[in-house]
Amino acid sequence: MPRPIRLPLLAALLASALGLAACDDADPTDPNDPIDGPPVVAEALPGYPVLLDGQWGFADREGRIRVEPRFDFADGFYDGLAAVQRGMQWGYVDSTGAFAIDAQYEAVDRFGDGLAPVRLDGKWGYVRPDGSLAVQPIYDAARPFSDGRAAVRDGLRWGYLAADGSVAVEPAYAAVSDFSDGYAAVQTADGWVYIGPGGGIQIAGPFEGAAAFSDGLAPVLIGESWGYVDAGGRIVVNPIYEEAGPFSEGAARVRVDGNVGFLLRDGSYLVEPKTAEAGDFAEGRAPVRFRDDWTYVRRTDGLVVGSPAFDAAGPFRGGLAQVTVDEAVGYIDADGAYVWHPTE
C-alpha cells in the first residue's frame, strides 16, 4: 500500500484569510463555541471501496486490503451489501467480496430498508438481499427506499411504493423528494406540498420549491428565497437564503451573496457564509470547498480540519471519508490524516 502522506498544516492561514478558526486554536471551554453534544463515534463499515491499478476492491478502516481489486467499479456497503460492476453488468457483494447477487443488471442503486432498485431490460424493480425480486421491473425510474417508501416513476409521473411492493401513493406528481420524518415533498400543478405515507396532504403550502424533511425541518422556497418550515407547516427560519440544504446534526448549509455557510436551528451561524460550496454534516464533519479545493469543518465548533487539498470530498461514513486528488481515490480519518493515500 502507498505510504501515507500528512495533510499540509495551513489551517491558521485559512483562519486569517477566511474568518474561520483553525482547529489548533480551539478552546473547548469557551462558552461562545457552539458545542452541540459529544463527538460522533462511528462504527466501522464492512469495507471501503479502493481503486488500485484501474480496478476496485475493498480495504478495512486501517487501510489494509480485504478484497483484492477485481471490479470495474465498487460502491460502499449499505445494509451489508455493496454494488459492484463487472463489465457492463452490476450485482452486489458481501464483505468477503463474494457475490450475494450475481452481476446481471444494467444498473443498480443502494440498498435501503432491505431492498435495492435494479434495472433490467430498461425498466426498474427492486431486489431483496437474497437476490429474489421483490418488485418486478416495470418502472421507468426508481429510488432507494427511505422511511418505508420508495419513489418510482411511471411514464412522466412519480408515486411511491410500500415495502411490500404495493403502490402506496399513485404516480401523479411531476417531481418528488424521498420520504423522511414521515413526509415527502411533491410537485403539484399549484406548487410544492408535503404528503404523508398514504398520500394525504399534510402541509398545504403551496411553495415554489421544497425538499425533504430532516431533523424536523424542511427547506422551502417562498417567493425567490429559501427558509425552513417545521412539521406543522410553520416558518421557523425566515426565507432569506439563495439556497438551503437539509439540517443534519443540527446544522444546514445555506447560501448568502453567493457564499455558503452553516446555519444552526436558532438562525445563528456555525460557519459564516465564506465557502464556495459545501456538503452536509455526517459523523461530525462536513466537506467544504474554498476556491478550487475541498477540506472539512467540524460540527462541534465549525473549525477547519485541514487545508483545502482535495479535488472532491465525500461524506464521512464509518469513520472515514473518500477524497479524490487528480482522479486518484483515497481515504482520510476524522483528523484529516490519510488512511489510504489516493491511488488509481
Secondary structure as UniProt FT lines:
FT   HELIX           11..18
FT   HELIX           23..25
FT   TURN            28..29
FT   TURN            31..32
FT   STRAND          48..52
FT   TURN            53..54
FT   STRAND          55..59
FT   TURN            61..62
FT   STRAND          65..71
FT   STRAND          73..78
FT   TURN            79..80
FT   STRAND          81..86
FT   TURN            87..88
FT   STRAND          89..93
FT   TURN            95..96
FT   STRAND          99..105
FT   STRAND          107..108
FT   TURN            113..114
FT   STRAND          115..120
FT   TURN            121..122
FT   STRAND          123..127
FT   TURN            129..130
FT   STRAND          133..139
FT   STRAND          141..142
FT   TURN            147..148
FT   STRAND          149..154
FT   TURN            155..156
FT   STRAND          157..162
FT   TURN            163..164
FT   STRAND          167..173
FT   TURN            181..182
FT   STRAND          183..188
FT   TURN            189..190
FT   STRAND          191..195
FT   TURN            197..198
FT   STRAND          201..207
FT   STRAND          209..210
FT   TURN            215..216
FT   STRAND          217..222
FT   TURN            223..224
FT   STRAND          225..230
FT   TURN            231..232
FT   STRAND          235..241
FT   STRAND          243..248
FT   TURN            249..250
FT   STRAND          251..256
FT   TURN            257..258
FT   STRAND          259..264
FT   TURN            265..266
FT   STRAND          269..275
FT   STRAND          277..278
FT   TURN            283..284
FT   STRAND          285..290
FT   TURN            291..292
FT   STRAND          293..298
FT   TURN            299..301
FT   STRAND          312..317
FT   TURN            318..319
FT   STRAND          320..325
FT   TURN            326..327
FT   STRAND          328..332
FT   TURN            334..335
FT   STRAND          338..343
//
